[in-house]
Amino acid sequence: MLAMTIGGIDLSGVSVLGLSGVVAGMILTRHQELGLPPGVVILLAVVAAIVVAALCGLFNGILISVLGVPAIIATLGTNGLFFGIAMGLTGGHGIGGFPLQFIRIANGSILGIPTPFLIFIIMAILVGILLERTSLGFQMKMLGASPVAARFSGINNRAILIKTFVIIAVLAGISGLLLTSKVATIRPNYGKEYMLLAVLLSVFGGTNPDGGFSSIVGVVLAILTLQILATGSTFLGYTPFFRNFLYGLILLVVMIVHYYRNT
């Protein structure tokens, strides 16, 4: 959503998710060797994962804003690059054996509400505040609506691009940590199926693919809608492959509607 807000796209998010999870997992599996309390090891793993994710976002931002590589090409390339690094670190194998305290993060609850859902709500609120209540959010929308007008308005387009892709990558890193905690293991290819879903949710939620407009409320409603569709298809006995077909069909329909609405 944030990438589309500035008129771009980020296809590397799932690989950033996997790489961040792998880095965190490599630290977590050595909690006994390090001789540190589990809480300290978990904190180190979280910090390392977020730093790695931020570096990935910084790399994407530099490719796009400084070197002038189109966002779709740059992030498609770094998607393979980050995935390859994660594969090299793990040899393609899964990583497990994490401290129980870490596993409880995404499998626990607070006041009966699942922790991942609470984190999702917090992140959604923060992104909403970013877009609607901060100068950075306004500048992101200006850049997406018209890069030329944004530049003549005194906005540093390069800085906004880099900041946006760093934020996107950090959010992907947080997702990687939650996924690693939820399934108590991590592989480089975890989350690959989320690429289509991420694009679909952004467009289905009202984000303008050409840039300039996005709505966190719309994206949250899109998530709820697709979750209902996924639950319904499972209840009716349809396979996950049918869900992928359905998601692709919905994306095409939404894009066609968007095209004719704007012409």
C-alpha positions in Angstrom: 0.0 0.0 0.0 2.7 2.5 0.9 4.7 1.7 -2.2 1.6 2.3 -4.4 0.9 5.6 -2.5 4.1 7.0 -3.9 3.3 5.6 -7.4 5.6 2.5 -7.1 5.4 -1.1 -6.1 7.4 -3.4 -3.9 7.7 -7.0 -4.9 10.5 -7.9 -2.5 8.4 -7.8 0.7 8.0 -11.5 1.0 11.7 -12.1 0.6 12.5 -9.4 3.2 10.0 -11.2 5.5 11.9 -14.5 4.9 15.4 -13.1 5.3 14.4 -11.2 8.5 12.9 -14.4 9.9 16.0 -16.4 9.0 18.3 -13.9 10.7 16.2 -13.9 13.8 16.0 -17.7 13.7 19.8 -18.1 13.5 20.2 -16.0 16.6 17.3 -17.7 18.5 18.6 -21.2 17.9 21.9 -20.3 19.6 20.3 -19.0 22.8 22.0 -21.8 24.8 25.4 -21.2 23.2 25.3 -17.5 23.9 24.7 -18.1 27.6 22.3 -15.2 27.8 18.8 -15.0 29.3 16.1 -15.9 26.8 14.7 -12.4 27.0 18.0 -10.8 26.0 18.4 -13.3 23.1 14.9 -12.6 21.9 15.6 -8.8 22.0 18.9 -9.3 20.0 17.0 -11.4 17.4 14.2 -8.8 17.1 16.7 -5.9 16.7 18.8 -7.9 14.2 15.7 -8.8 12.1 14.5 -5.2 12.0 18.0 -3.8 11.1 18.3 -6.4 8.3 14.9 -5.4 7.0 15.7 -1.7 7.1 18.9 -2.3 5.2 16.9 -4.2 2.5 14.5 -1.3 2.3 17.4 1.2 2.1 18.9 -0.9 -0.8 15.6 -0.8 -2.6 15.3 2.9 -2.1 18.7 3.7 -3.4 18.2 1.5 -6.5 15.0 3.3 -7.3 15.6 6.9 -6.2 19.4 7.3 -6.9 20.1 4.8 -9.7 16.8 5.4 -11.4 15.8 1.7 -11.7 12.0 1.3 -12.1 10.4 0.1 -8.9 8.9 -3.0 -10.4 12.2 -4.1 -11.9 14.3 -3.1 -8.9 12.1 -4.9 -6.3 11.7 -8.0 -8.6 15.4 -8.2 -8.7 16.0 -7.7 -5.0 13.2 -10.2 -4.3 15.4 -12.9 -5.9 18.5 -11.4 -4.3 17.2 -11.4 -0.7 15.7 -14.9 -1.2 19.0 -16.1 -2.4 20.8 -14.7 0.6 18.3 -16.4 2.9 18.8 -19.7 1.0 22.6 -19.3 1.3 22.4 -18.8 5.1 20.2 -21.8 5.7 21.2 -24.1 2.9 17.5 -24.3 2.1 16.7 -26.0 5.3 14.3 -24.9 8.0 15.4 -23.4 11.3 13.8 -24.3 14.6 14.5 -24.9 18.3 13.5 -21.4 19.5 13.0 -20.4 23.1 9.5 -21.0 24.4 9.2 -17.4 25.3 9.6 -16.3 21.7 7.1 -18.9 20.4 4.5 -17.6 22.9 4.6 -14.1 21.4 2.5 -15.0 18.3 0.6 -17.9 20.0 -0.5 -16.1 23.1 -3.2 -13.6 23.9 -3.9 -10.5 25.9 -7.3 -10.2 27.6 -8.5 -13.0 25.3 -7.4 -11.2 22.1 -4.7 -13.0 20.0 -1.4 -11.2 20.2 -0.9 -11.1 16.3 -4.3 -9.4 15.9 -3.4 -6.8 18.6 -0.1 -6.1 16.8 -1.9 -5.8 13.5 -4.3 -3.2 14.9 -1.4 -1.2 16.4 0.5 -1.3 13.1 -2.7 -0.3 11.2 -3.2 2.7 13.5 0.4 3.8 13.2 0.3 3.5 9.4 -3.0 5.5 9.4 -1.4 8.2 11.5 1.6 8.3 9.2 -0.5 8.8 6.1 -3.1 11.2 7.5 -1.4 13.1 10.3 2.3 13.5 9.4 4.1 15.7 6.9 5.8 12.5 5.6 2.5 11.0 4.7 1.4 14.2 2.9 4.7 14.2 1.0 4.2 10.6 0.0 0.8 11.3 -1.4 2.1 14.4 -3.2 5.0 12.4 -4.7 2.6 9.7 -5.9 0.1 12.2 -7.4 2.8 14.2 -9.3 6.5 13.8 -8.8 7.2 16.9 -10.8 4.8 19.0 -8.8 6.2 17.5 -5.6 9.8 18.5 -6.6 8.8 22.1 -7.4 7.0 22.2 -4.1 10.3 21.7 -2.4 9.9 18.1 -1.5 13.0 15.9 -1.7 11.7 13.1 -3.8 14.7 10.9 -3.3 14.5 11.1 0.5 10.8 10.3 0.5 11.3 7.3 -1.7 14.0 5.9 0.5 12.1 6.5 3.7 9.0 4.8 2.2 10.8 1.7 1.2 12.6 1.5 4.5 9.3 1.7 6.3 7.8 -1.0 4.0 10.8 -3.3 4.7 10.6 -2.8 8.5 6.9 -3.7 8.4 7.9 -6.8 6.4 10.5 -7.6 9.0 8.0 -7.4 11.8 5.7 -9.8 9.8 8.7 -12.1 9.5 9.2 -12.2 13.2 5.5 -12.9 13.8 5.4 -15.7 11.3 8.6 -17.2 12.8 7.1 -17.1 16.2 3.7 -18.4 15.0 5.0 -21.6 13.3 8.0 -22.0 15.6 10.2 -22.5 12.6 11.4 -20.5 9.5 12.3 -21.3 5.9 13.4 -18.8 3.3 10.3 -19.5 1.2 7.8 -18.8 3.9 5.4 -16.1 2.9 5.9 -16.5 -0.9 2.2 -16.9 -1.4 1.6 -13.5 0.2 2.9 -11.5 -2.8 -0.3 -11.7 -4.8 -2.3 -11.2 -1.7 -0.5 -8.0 -0.7 -1.1 -6.4 -4.1 -4.7 -7.5 -4.1 -5.4 -6.1 -0.7 -3.8 -2.8 -1.6 -5.9 -2.3 -4.7 -9.0 -3.9 -3.3 -8.7 -1.5 -0.4 -8.9 1.5 -2.6 -5.2 2.3 -3.0 -4.6 4.0 -6.4 -2.1 1.9 -8.3 -0.9 5.1 -10.0 -0.2 6.8 -6.7 -1.5 9.7 -4.7 -4.2 8.0 -2.7 -4.5 5.2 -0.2 -6.7 4.3 2.8 -5.7 2.2 5.7 -9.4 1.8 6.6 -10.0 0.5 3.1 -7.2 -2.0 3.3 -8.3 -3.3 6.7 -11.9 -3.8 5.3 -10.3 -5.6 2.3 -8.4 -7.9 4.7 -11.7 -8.7 6.5 -13.5 -9.3 3.3 -10.9 -11.7 1.8 -10.6 -13.5 5.1 -14.4 -14.1 5.0 -14.0 -15.4 1.4 -11.1 -17.7 2.4 -13.0 -19.1 5.4 -16.1 -19.6 3.2 -14.2 -21.4 0.5 -12.6 -23.7 3.0 -16.0 -24.4 4.6 -17.4 -25.3 1.2 -14.5 -27.6 0.5 -12.6 -25.7 -2.1 -8.8 -26.1 -2.3 -6.2 -23.4 -1.7 -5.6 -23.4 -5.5 -9.2 -22.2 -6.0 -8.5 -19.3 -3.5 -5.5 -18.3 -5.6 -7.7 -18.4 -8.7 -10.3 -16.3 -6.9 -7.7 -13.8 -5.7 -6.3 -13.3 -9.2 -9.8 -12.9 -10.6 -10.7 -10.3 -8.0 -7.5 -8.4 -8.7 -8.3 -8.3 -12.5 -11.9 -7.2 -11.9 -10.8 -4.4 -9.5 -8.1 -3.2 -12.0 -10.6 -3.2 -14.9 -13.1 -1.2 -12.8 -10.4 1.2 -11.7 -9.4 1.7 -15.4 -12.9 2.5 -16.6 -13.6 4.7 -13.6 -10.7 6.9 -14.4 -11.4 7.1 -18.1 
